[in-house]
Amino acid sequence: MTDELLRWRDEFPALDRSVYMVSHSLGAMPRRAYDHLKEYADLWVNKGINAWEDWLPEVDRAAERVGKIINAPKGSMVMATNVSQIQALVASCFDYTAPRNKVVFTALNFPTVSYVWHEERRRGAEVVVVGAGDGVHAPMEELLAAIDERTLLVPISHVLFRSSAIKDVAAVVARCKAVGAMVMLDCYQSTGTVPVDVQALDVDFACGGSVKWLCGGPGAAYLYVRKDRIGQLRPRTTGWFGHEKPFAFTMPEQKFAPNIWRFMAGTPAVAALYQARAGAEIVGQIGVDAIRRKSLRQTATIIERCDAAGWTVNTPRADAERGGSVCFDFASSDRVAKALNATGFLCDWRPNSGIRMSPHFYTTDEEVGRFLAEVERLRTSA
Ligand SMILES: Cc1ncc(COP(=O)(O)O)c(C=O)c1O
């Protein structure tokens, strides 16, 4: 069988020097990132202050590149630095007037999301964290039952970082709509490997970043806000780039931009947007449907091999419930993960999940086999 997607391998020099199974954490660097960072630096050195003529439009261009991947309409996406900052930015829009002051989520969210919302208790938020269920699947019944007429917002992960389980977003959105609550989707672990359509899902907010499946390195996170919500929200976390006329330098109060730029705060970190360009372009060009087909095939093979080896699989087996990674565990898996990384078999390890292994569009079937053989070799060597 020919694998069309392997023609992209040449674009990723890291693949020549490692077996790259860690795209859920840090996607491989595209060769073109060198060129784009040079373009950024050349603008600076050649144009000085006038570099902003090129740099500033890059903010919207970066937003559109990711917007295309998650089907966000033009003008509904803005760039920031990381998801923690974005969660805090969205939180800063609310005043938690009782009785609608509840924020509800599960213990399987990425911890940073939980940390941000817990701090909102100081401003009147009532934070309800439902359990971790079996630690693999989101405890949907408990979550849906906790969402009521007093719920303001439900921040959820599309794909859980701990198990790669796909959350039933439609069920959460339906429940939230029934009680008048909002949904914030963290699609960091899905964008680029599992199809995401923020309009079809009808979430109020979505966010994620460049570091993982989008192969963009750190610093280019994105926030989607449903168009009808944009004008209703006034973030307290703000700054001059969120002003309707930043270069009028008016005092003393914020006058919010009427569009998505009201969610900007201060000067954008433009270099990260140049760095993230190639990865988002490549994923957009390939298309997530093709990436997903290949991912399902390779992750199914990994699960079969783990079963044959007698390892515990901490990722759902059903295609429709499984994201782009497979988490598997056995005694001393942490030791094995360390040894793998020391010899260029890149992966990571998380408590209660074990080794997280993630093929991406650039992974060969031979690499999948070689990685698993190395796991077994290290597991059985003292
Ligand atoms: C689901 C999810 N959300 C958020 C993050 C990271 O957040 P931040 O961009 O603030 O580092 C991760 C990273 O591991 C993640 O897996």
The ligand as an ORCA input file, in Angstrom:
! r2SCAN-3c Opt
* xyz 0 1
  C      -5.586     19.720     26.282
  C      -4.475     20.678     26.600
  N      -4.754     21.948     26.925
  C      -3.781     22.847     27.207
  C      -2.457     22.476     27.170
  C      -1.343     23.446     27.455
  O      -1.725     24.721     27.793
  P      -0.739     25.961     27.594
  O      -0.860     26.393     26.171
  O      -1.228     26.973     28.545
  O       0.646     25.503     27.926
  C      -2.132     21.162     26.841
  C      -0.678     20.787     26.780
  O      -0.175     19.819     27.091
  C      -3.158     20.244     26.560
  O      -2.875     18.966     26.245
*
